[in-house]
Amino acid sequence: MVDRNKVCKACDGTGLLADDEEWQYTCTVCGGDGVFQAGDNPEPDAPFSVDENNRTLE
């Protein structure tokens, strides 16, 4: 079981985020693992591409 204090608050531990239209994509805060620990960088490693509707492209 994961320590609730280390669960990513952005995705609530699922590793996925969703936009207004329910398109799901990997959480950019925790990197998709659902865990965010003290000292982790919340910024993505590299800029990511988005489409004209500002949805991430994978």
N, C-alpha and C positions, 0 to 999 in steps of 0.2 A: 504494500500500500504506500502511496506517495504522501509525504508530509504536506498537509494543506497549506503550510506557510511557504512552501516552495512551488506551489501550483501557479502557473502563469495566469495573471489576472486578465490579460487581454482575451485569451481563448478559453479560460476556465478549465485548463488541463486537457482539452481535446486535441490541441495541435492544429486546429482549423479555425479560420475566420470566415464570415459570410457577409456579403454586401446586401444592399436593399432588395435585390432581386434573387436572393438566396444562392448566388454563385459562391461556392466554397473554394478556399485557397489556403495554402499553408500559412500558419501564423508567422508573421515577420518579426515578432518580438522574441519568441522562444525558439524559433527555427523549426517548429513542428513537433517538438518532443513533449510539449505540455508542461515543462518544468523550467522555472526561472529562478536561479539562485543568486544570492548576493555576489556582486562582482561581475555578473554577466552583462554584456553590452546589449541594450535594447535595440540598437540600430542594426539594420541588415548589413551583411558582409559587403555587398555590392548593390548599387542601384538596380531596381528591377523594372522591367518594361510594363507599360500599361497601354490599354487600347483607348479609343476616343471617349469611352464611357468611364475611364479611370479604373478599369478592372485589370487586375494583374494577369500577365501572360506567362504561362509556364511552358 
